[in-house]
Amino acid sequence: MLLAVLGFSLSLIGTFLVRSGILISVHSFAVSPGRGVFLLTFLVVMIGAALSLYAWRVPHLKSEAGFELTARESFLLFNNILLVTACGTVFAGEMAPIISLALGLGKLSVGPPYFNPTFLISMLPLLALLAVGIHARWKRGGLGGQGRTLLLTLAASAIIGCVTAIVIFHGRGVLAPVGMTLGTWIIFSSLIDPIERLRRRIAIPRAV
């Protein structure tokens, strides 16, 4: 519920920043200072009401059901944490120049030197969790007997990823082989279950 409130709030904040003219974007043709004041008022009222409603209802949203650390619910929780972290870093980078200018600290330029490393801090672990989390069981935890298969696919992905990165990027940088490895691992991991089901279907007629 809190994620829904935050997502709605950020969409309103983005609309206000663009439509009011604070940020220049492709929507600059629709800039209107008067509309910006209306959006700011609407933003404060809606976000305040949503957060107040959440604070009122949150004591009744507690669940007694638990789950293991390696359960799929845990991977979904980590997924949300990493995505919110990535969203927060982007939001901070967008707001930093505005806040700096408003406080009289001068103009501040935030670009790729900030966004690239901070975004990767969240995205790289997210890719690794994605490759593993799709095999996790609900509540009980465990990988459904796919632990060894995941390790083998990781090793194969590392070889393919490194070789591909060297051929394409000529060995420049460390992130290229890491990204290629994780991307290949996700592909291989997503194919494990379909291949297992196909093997079982083929084995059934032979057994009969």
C-alpha positions as CSV (number, residue, x, y, z in Angstrom):
1,M,0.0,0.0,0.0
2,L,2.8,2.4,0.9
3,L,4.5,1.7,-2.5
4,A,1.2,2.6,-4.2
5,V,1.0,5.9,-2.3
6,L,4.7,6.7,-3.0
7,G,4.2,5.9,-6.7
8,F,1.2,8.1,-7.0
9,S,3.0,10.9,-5.1
10,L,6.0,10.8,-7.3
11,S,3.8,11.0,-10.4
12,L,2.2,14.1,-9.0
13,I,5.5,15.6,-8.1
14,G,6.8,14.9,-11.6
15,T,3.8,16.5,-13.2
16,F,4.2,19.6,-11.0
17,L,7.9,20.0,-11.8
18,V,7.4,19.7,-15.5
19,R,4.1,21.7,-15.9
20,S,5.2,24.5,-13.7
21,G,8.3,25.1,-15.7
22,I,10.8,24.2,-12.9
23,L,12.2,21.5,-15.1
24,I,12.5,21.8,-18.9
25,S,11.2,18.8,-20.8
26,V,9.4,17.8,-24.0
27,H,6.2,19.1,-22.3
28,S,7.5,22.6,-22.2
29,F,4.7,23.7,-24.6
30,A,2.2,23.1,-21.8
31,V,4.1,25.2,-19.1
32,S,1.8,27.4,-17.0
33,P,2.8,29.0,-13.7
34,G,-0.8,29.3,-12.7
35,R,-1.3,25.6,-13.4
36,G,1.8,24.9,-11.3
37,V,0.2,26.6,-8.3
38,F,-2.9,24.5,-8.7
39,L,-0.9,21.3,-9.1
40,L,1.2,22.1,-6.0
41,T,-2.0,22.6,-4.0
42,F,-3.5,19.4,-5.4
43,L,-0.2,17.6,-4.7
44,V,-0.1,18.7,-1.0
45,V,-3.8,17.8,-0.4
46,M,-3.7,14.4,-2.2
47,I,-0.3,13.2,-0.8
48,G,-1.3,14.5,2.7
49,A,-4.6,12.6,2.6
50,A,-3.0,9.4,1.2
51,L,-0.3,9.4,3.9
52,S,-2.8,10.2,6.6
53,L,-5.0,7.3,5.5
54,Y,-2.1,5.0,5.4
55,A,-1.0,6.0,8.9
56,W,-4.5,5.4,10.1
57,R,-4.9,2.0,8.6
58,V,-1.3,0.6,9.0
59,P,-2.0,-0.9,12.5
60,H,-4.6,-3.1,10.9
61,L,-2.4,-4.2,8.0
62,K,-0.2,-6.5,10.1
63,S,-0.1,-10.1,9.1
64,E,0.7,-13.0,11.4
65,A,1.9,-15.2,8.6
66,G,5.6,-15.5,8.2
67,F,8.0,-16.8,5.6
68,E,11.5,-18.1,5.3
69,L,14.5,-15.9,4.4
70,T,14.9,-17.9,1.2
71,A,11.2,-17.9,0.3
72,R,9.9,-16.1,-2.8
73,E,8.3,-13.5,-0.6
74,S,11.7,-12.5,0.6
75,F,13.0,-12.1,-2.9
76,L,9.9,-9.9,-3.7
77,L,10.7,-7.8,-0.6
78,F,14.4,-7.4,-1.6
79,N,13.2,-6.6,-5.2
80,N,11.0,-3.8,-3.8
81,I,13.8,-2.4,-1.6
82,L,16.2,-2.3,-4.5
83,L,13.7,-0.7,-6.9
84,V,12.8,1.9,-4.3
85,T,16.5,2.6,-3.7
86,A,17.1,3.1,-7.4
87,C,14.0,5.4,-7.6
88,G,15.3,7.4,-4.7
89,T,18.8,7.9,-6.2
90,V,17.2,9.1,-9.5
91,F,14.8,11.4,-7.6
92,A,17.7,12.8,-5.5
93,G,19.7,13.5,-8.6
94,E,16.8,15.3,-10.2
95,M,16.0,17.4,-7.1
96,A,19.6,18.3,-6.1
97,P,20.0,21.1,-8.7
98,I,16.6,22.5,-7.8
99,I,17.3,22.5,-4.1
100,S,20.8,23.9,-4.6
101,L,19.5,26.8,-6.6
102,A,16.6,27.5,-4.2
103,L,19.1,27.6,-1.3
104,G,21.3,30.0,-3.1
105,L,24.2,27.5,-3.3
106,G,24.6,28.1,-7.1
107,K,24.0,25.9,-10.1
108,L,24.6,22.2,-9.7
109,S,24.9,19.8,-12.6
110,V,24.0,16.2,-12.1
111,G,24.7,13.8,-14.9
112,P,26.0,10.4,-15.9
113,P,28.9,10.5,-13.4
114,Y,26.3,10.4,-10.6
115,F,23.4,8.4,-12.2
116,N,25.5,5.5,-13.7
117,P,27.2,4.2,-10.6
118,T,24.4,4.9,-8.1
119,F,21.8,3.2,-10.4
120,L,24.1,0.1,-10.9
121,I,24.4,-0.3,-7.1
122,S,20.8,-1.3,-7.0
123,M,20.4,-2.9,-10.4
124,L,23.2,-5.4,-10.3
125,P,22.0,-7.2,-7.2
126,L,18.5,-7.0,-8.6
127,L,19.6,-9.0,-11.7
128,A,21.2,-11.6,-9.5
129,L,18.1,-11.9,-7.3
130,L,15.9,-12.2,-10.4
131,A,17.9,-15.2,-11.7
132,V,17.5,-17.0,-8.3
133,G,14.2,-15.8,-7.1
134,I,12.1,-17.3,-9.9
135,H,12.9,-20.7,-8.5
136,A,12.2,-20.0,-4.8
137,R,9.2,-21.6,-3.2
138,W,6.4,-19.7,-1.4
139,K,6.7,-19.3,2.4
140,R,8.8,-22.5,3.0
141,G,11.9,-21.3,1.2
142,G,14.3,-23.4,-0.8
143,L,15.0,-23.5,-4.6
144,G,13.0,-26.5,-5.4
145,G,16.1,-28.6,-6.0
146,Q,17.5,-26.2,-8.6
147,G,20.5,-25.0,-6.6
148,R,23.1,-27.1,-8.4
149,T,21.5,-26.3,-11.8
150,L,21.7,-22.6,-11.0
151,L,25.4,-22.9,-10.1
152,L,26.1,-24.6,-13.4
153,T,24.2,-22.0,-15.4
154,L,26.0,-19.3,-13.5
155,A,29.4,-20.8,-14.5
156,A,28.3,-21.2,-18.1
157,S,27.0,-17.6,-18.1
158,A,30.2,-16.3,-16.7
159,I,32.2,-17.9,-19.5
160,I,29.8,-16.8,-22.2
161,G,29.5,-13.3,-20.7
162,C,33.2,-12.7,-20.4
163,V,33.9,-14.0,-23.9
164,T,31.1,-11.9,-25.4
165,A,32.2,-8.8,-23.5
166,I,35.8,-9.2,-24.7
167,V,34.8,-9.7,-28.3
168,I,32.3,-6.8,-28.4
169,F,33.9,-4.3,-25.9
170,H,37.5,-5.5,-26.3
171,G,37.9,-6.0,-22.6
172,R,37.3,-2.3,-21.7
173,G,35.9,-2.0,-18.2
174,V,34.6,-4.5,-15.6
175,L,30.9,-3.8,-15.9
176,A,30.6,-5.2,-19.4
177,P,31.4,-8.8,-18.5
178,V,29.4,-8.5,-15.2
179,G,26.4,-7.2,-17.1
180,M,26.7,-9.8,-19.8
181,T,27.1,-12.6,-17.2
182,L,24.0,-11.6,-15.3
183,G,21.9,-11.1,-18.4
184,T,22.9,-14.5,-19.7
185,W,22.3,-16.1,-16.3
186,I,18.7,-14.7,-16.3
187,I,18.1,-16.2,-19.7
188,F,19.4,-19.6,-18.7
189,S,17.6,-19.5,-15.4
190,S,14.3,-18.7,-17.0
191,L,14.7,-21.7,-19.3
192,I,15.3,-24.3,-16.5
193,D,11.6,-24.8,-15.7
194,P,10.4,-25.1,-19.4
195,I,13.1,-27.6,-20.1
196,E,12.2,-29.6,-17.1
197,R,8.6,-29.7,-18.1
198,L,9.5,-30.7,-21.6
199,R,11.7,-33.5,-20.3
200,R,8.8,-34.8,-18.2
201,R,6.4,-34.8,-21.1
202,I,8.9,-36.7,-23.3
203,A,9.5,-39.2,-20.5
204,I,5.8,-40.0,-19.9
205,P,5.1,-41.7,-23.2
206,R,8.3,-43.7,-22.9
207,A,7.3,-44.9,-19.4
208,V,3.9,-45.9,-20.7
